[in-house]
Amino acid sequence: MRSIKTENRLHALIGNLSSVLVSNLLSLLVSTIVVLILPKYFSEGQYGYCQLYILYITYVGVFQIGWCDGAYLRTGGSHYESLNKGLLSSQFWLLLALNSIVTIGAGLLLAAFASDPVERSVYLLAAFSGCLSVPRTYLHYIFQATNRIRDYAANVLLDRALFAVLLLLFLTFLPPHFTSYIYADLLARALALVFFILPIRRDLFRKWAGLSENLREITTNIRVGIKLLIANFAAIFIIGIIRISIQNYWGIEAFGKVSLTLSVSNLILAFISAVAIIAFPLLRRVNEAMQKRVYLVTETLLMTLLFLLLLAYYPLREILAMWLPKYAESLKYMALLFPMCLYESRMSLLSNTYLKTLRHEKKLLVINLATLMLSFLFTGISVYGLHQIDLAVASIVLLLAFRSTYADIVIAKVLHIPVMRKTIMNNALALSFILFSWFLGGIGGFIGYMISLLLYLIVEREKIQSTLRETRKMANEYST
């Protein structure tokens, strides 16, 4: 009986991981198309407006004021079958209605004060996107929290597949305009929401829970989730405030060029985010000792892999410079921004996941708000004080390094693990990459970073070997 349960558990884990990896592989492919094809197809200004829409739609989720986040945290580790379906139904439709009213209202208000008519239309389209995205996010969170990962991944897969097909059709048969991208995105989101509702329509189209029960659920979810919501949006604004300031001060074309470099640097995050989605419900179901073991193993393997992946920068930059010659000058910022994948991946897979699992959302909030305050300071100095776009871009990776290091220290105290030596080594190797890539570049930069990486691997070889042994041991324990 025990072996059957273990086999089922392993099968479910492998199935969830493979499903999410496939969906994120398609997302990565679509993102690569956006990064590589759209700049070739659109003018620099048109591509800038595409990136502006992408930036704005990351903010529309703030209008649910923690409703979805609270449901995610409170449901984490539960089983979908045990949920109150009447409450699930009423919560979904109330969220859809109330969020749509607030989001459209905010979009109209922002559009009324926008001086640029094109930017005004981007505000309105982003608001409409929020009406579609937030209710689906609620269902996605419920499915992630209850470990129905394959259903969630299938919907993400459908969404990105629909978007890719629609974008290709629009680009083929319509004149080149940034709205082709936006209309393809909106239609894909709408269809994906419909197809996500259909299999669970009996759960969503049933008698609602009572008014008092719904009000209690809403207030509890918001009370629990508001700290996580603010933390998440503070994290988004850390980079967002710099990007918006670049757009305001240097114009839409400069914004588009910096956004292109950011997009290339963020491509690696697709797979890391996939593992983070699976990790949360699993970690909620294991004890503290196992959580600590998983953290130590994951940290060593993740950082070793990411430092090796930084080597891809050197051929990638040369290929992009040949493919997108009009962006060749702005690609120099990849030397500064490529290490983003180190810090953002670490935050996504380790810091965010563990602080949510251990219910330390307040600590995550403090970390992100502190970094956001620094972002305002750095933006004021680099953009409006010194008028240096290079310094503004460099401050992005400095802020992310600060946030990641701060989070490492907090988690180390919670889990009672040593962290200072490894943190110093990680930051030193990341800094060596930036210095060699920015000041030398090309073959010289590659050789310099390769030497630094080899020294790091030599110093850490015993730790890496022991981590691999611990990984095999944990896998054997899980399968017995």
N, C-alpha and C positions, 0 to 999 in steps of 0.2 A: 504493500500500500504506500509506504514511504517513498519507494523508488518511483512509483507512478506519479505521486505528487511532485517530486523533484523534477521528473522529466517534463511534466506539464509546466512547471515554473520556468525551467530553462527554455522550453519551447516558446512560452509567452514572452520572455525577455528577449530572445533572439528575434522573434517576430516583430516585437515593438521596435527594437533597434533597427532592423532592416527596413521596416516601413517608413520610419522617420528619416533614415538616411536616404532612401529612394526619393521621398518627397523633397528633402533638402537638396539632393543632387539636382533635381529638376529646377528648384528655386535658384540654385547656383548657376545653372545653365542659362536660365532666363535673365538673371542679374548680369551674367557675362555678356549676353546679347545687348542688354541695355547699356552696359559700360563700353562695349566695343563697336556696336552697330549704330546706335543712335547718334553719337558724336560724329560719325562718318556721314550720316544721312541728313542731320539737321545742321543749321547754322549754329554758331556759338551762342547766340542769344536765345534761339529756340531751345537748345539743349539746356541752357540755364533755367528756363521756365519749367522744363520737365523736372529738373532737380529741385526747383522751388516747390512744386506740387508735392514731390516725394517728401520734402522736409516738413511741409505743413500737415500732411496726413499723419505724421508721427505724433502730432500734438492734439488731434481731435479726440483721442481717447481720454483726455483729462476731464471731459465733461461728464463722464460717468462717476466722478468723485469717489472712486474706491469701491463702487458696487461690485464690479467684476473681480477685483483683486481680493476683496473680502470673501467672496464665494469660493475663490480658488484656495485661499489659505485654510478656510474652515472645512472645505470638502476634501482637502488633500489626504490621501491614504484611505478614503472610503471606497465603497463599491457602488457602481452606478445603480444596481438593482435595489439597493437599500434607500435611495433618495426618495423624498416626498415628491412625486410627480406632479401633483396638483400645485404645489408650491413652485416647482420648477417651471411649470407652464405660465403661471401668473407673473412670476419674476421676469421671465423672458419678454413677455408682451408689454409689461409695464416699462421695462428698460428700453425696449424698442421705441415706445411712444414718447416717453419723457426725454430720452437722449436725443431723439430726432428734433423735438421742439427746441431744446436748448442749443443743439449744434447748429441748426439752420438759423436760429436767432443770432447766435454769435457770428456766423458767417456773414449775415446781412449787415450786422453792426460794423464788422471789420471792413467789409466792402464799401460801406458808406464813407469811411474815412480814408480809403486808399486813393492816392492821386493818380496812380498808373492804372489805366483801364484793363490792361492785360493782367496785372497783379490782382485787380478786383475780381476778375473771372476765376483766377486760380483760387482765391479765398472761397468763393461760392462752390466750386467743384470739390474742393477739399472738404467743405462742410457736408456736402452730399455724400461723399465717401465715408464720412464718420457715421452717418445714419445707417450705412450698410455694415460697416466694420465692427462697431461696438457690440451689437447683438450677437454677431458671429463669434467675436472674441469671448463673450460670456459662455457660449456653448463650447468653444474650444477649451476654455479654462476648466469647465466642468469635466470634459472628457479627459483632459490631461491629468487633472487631480484624481480622477477615479481610475486612472491607468487604462483607459480605452484609447491607447495611443494610436492603434492602427486606423480607427475610424477618423480620428483627428488628422492623421497623416494623409489619409486618402482624400480628405477635403482640401487640404493644402495642395496636394498633387493636382487635383482637378482645377483649383483656382489658378495655379500657375500655368497649367496646360491650356486652359481657356484663354488666359491673358496672352500667351505666346501666339496662339493661333489668330486671335482677334487683332493683335498688334501687327502681325504679318499681313493680314488682309487689309487693314487700314493703310499701312505704309505702301502697299502695292497699288491700291485702287484710289486712294485719296491724295490730294496735294500734300507735300511735306509741311506739317504743322504740328506743334507740340500737343495740341488737343487730341491728336490721334492716339498718343500714348495714354492720355487721361481717360478718354472714352473707352479704350480697351480695358483699362484697369477697372473703371466703374462697372462696366457690363460684366466682367469676369467676377467681381465681388458679388454682384447681385445674383448671378446664376449659381455661384458657389454657395451662397446663403440658402437659396431655394433647395438645392440638392442636399445640403446638410440637414435641413428641416424634414425633408420627405421621409427618411427612414425612421425618424423618431416623432412623426406627426401625432401618433396616438398619445405620446407623453406631453406634447405641446398643445394639442387641441383637446384638452379635457377640462373638467370643471375646476375653476380656480379655487385656491385656498381662500380663507376668509380675509377680510380687510385688515383686521387687527394682526393676524398672523403675517400678512404681507408687510405691513408697516414695521413689525418687529424684525422681520428678516432683512428688510432694506436698511433699517437703522443699524442693525448689528453688522451687516456686511460693510457698510460705509465706515462704521466705527473701527472695525478690524482692518479694513483695506486702505483707509485713507493714508496711513503712514507709508504703506508700500507704494501707493499711487504717487504720492509726492516724491518719494525716493526715486521711483522709476522716471518720473518726468524731470526731476532735477538732474538725473543722469543724462537724459536726452538733451537738456538745455546746456549742459556743460560744453558740448560741441556746438549746439544749435545757436547759442548767443554769439559765438565767434563767426559762424557761417552767415548769420543774418547781418552782422556788422560789416562783414566783407562785402555782402551784396549792397548794403546801404551806402558804403563809402566808395567802393571801387566799381560797382555796377554788376549787372546780371551776367556779363561774359566772364569776369573774374570769378564770380561766384560759381559759375558752371565749371570752370577749369579746376578750381580747388575741389569742388564736389566730385568731379571725375576721379581725382587722385584718392579722395576718401573712399569712393565706391570700390576702386581697385583694392585698396588696403583692407576693406571689410569683407572681401569675397570669402576669405578663409573662415569667417565666423559662422557660415552656414552649417558646417558639420559640427562645430563645437556647440552651437545652440541646440542641435538635434539631441545630443547626449544630455544636455542640461534638462530638456523637457522630460526625458525618461527618468532622470535621477531623482527629481523631487518626490514623486509618489513612492518610489522605492525606498528612499532614505527615511521617509516618514514612518516606514514599517519596520525599521531595524533599530537596534539599541545603540546607545551612545558609543560603546567601544568599537562597534563595527563602523559607525560613522567616522570615527577618528582614523581607523585603518584605511578606509576608502579615501579619505582626504589626502593622507600622506602619499598613498600610491598614485592617486590621480595627479597630484601636484607635480611630482617628479616626472612622470611619463608625459604629461601635457607640456610642460615647459621644455623638456628635451626635444619633443617633436616640433614645437613651434620655433625653437631656435634653429633647428635644421631647415624648416620651411622658409626662414628668412633668406636662405641662399637663393630661393626662386626670384627674389627681387632683381638680381643682376641681369639674367636673360629676359625677364618679363619687361623691364624698363626699355631695353633695346628693341624688343618686338613692338611694344606700344608706340615708341617714338617713330618707328617706320610705318606703322599702320595709321597713326593719327598725327601726322607731321605738324598740323596747326596747334596741337596741344603739347608738342615736344618740350617747350620751355617750362610749362607748368608741371610736367612729369618729374621735374627735379624735386618736387615736394614729396614724392614717394620715399625718398631717403629719410625724411622726417616722420612721415606718417605710417610707413609700413610696420614699424614696431607696435602700432595700435593693436594689431592682431594679438600680440602677447598679452597686453593688459586687458583688452576687452574680452578675450577668450577666457582669461583667468577669472574675471569678474562674473561672466555669464555662467561658466561651469562650476566654479568653486564658491566664490564669495556670495553671489546672489542666492545660489541654491542652498548653501549651508545656513545663511542668515535667515532665509525663509523657513527652512526645515526646522531650525532650532527656535523659531518664532522670535527672532531678534530684529524685527522690521524697524524698530526705533533706532537701533544702531546703524542699520543700512541708511535710514533717513538722515542721520547726523553726518555720515560719511559723504553722502551725495550733496547735501546742502553745503557742507564745508567746501567741497570741491567747486560747487556752483559759485559760491562767493569769490573764490580765487579766480574763476573764469571771468566774472564781471571785472575784477581788478586787472587781470592780464589783458582783457579786451580793451579796457579804457586806456591802458598804457600803450599797447602795441598798435591799435587801430587809430584811436582819436588823439593820442598823445604823440607818439613817435611816427605814426603813419607808415609803419613797416609791415607789409603783408607777410614777409618771410618770418618775422617774429610772431605774428598772429598765428600762422600755421604751426610753427614750432611749439607754441604754447599748448596746442591740442594734446600732443603726446606727453608733455610735461604734466598737464592736468590729469590725464589718464594714469600716468605712472604714480602720481601722488595718491589718487583715489584707490588704486590697486594695493599700494603699499599700506595705506591706512587700513584697508579692509583686512589685509593679511595679519596685521598686528591685533586687530579686534578679534578675529577668528582664533588666532593663536592663544589669546587669553581665555576664550570660551572653551576651547578644546584642550587647553593645557599642553601645547606643543611648542617646541623651539622654532623660531622663524627668522631671526635676524640675519644669521649667516647666509641662508639661502636667498633672502630678499636682497641683500647687498650684492651677491653674485649675479642674480638675475638682472638687476638694474645696471650693473657694471657691463655685462655682456650686451644688453640692449643699447647702452650708451656707446659702446665701441662700434656697434653696427651703424649708428647714426653718424658718428664722427668719420669713420672710414668711407661711408657711402656719400656723405655730403661734401667732404673736402677732397677726397681722392676720386671716388667713383670708378666705374669701369673695372679693368683688371686689377688695378692697385687696391681699390676698395674691396673687391672680392677676396684678394689674397690676405689683406689685413684682417677682415672679419673671419676668414677661414682659420687663420692662426689663433685668433681669440676663441673661436668655437672649439678648436682642438684642445686648447689649454683647459677650457671649461669641462669638456668631456673627460679629460685625463684626471682632473681634480675630483670630478663627481663619479668616476667610473664605479667605485665600490658601492656608492649609494644607488646608482642605476641598476647594478647587478642585484643588489639586495631587494630593490623594488620589484624587479622582474620575478625573483623567487617568491616574494610575498604575493604578487599577483597570481602566480600559479597556485600558491597555497590557498588563497581566497576562492579561486575558481573551483578547486577540488572540494573545499568545504561547502560551497554553494550547491555542488552536484551530488553531495552525499547526504 
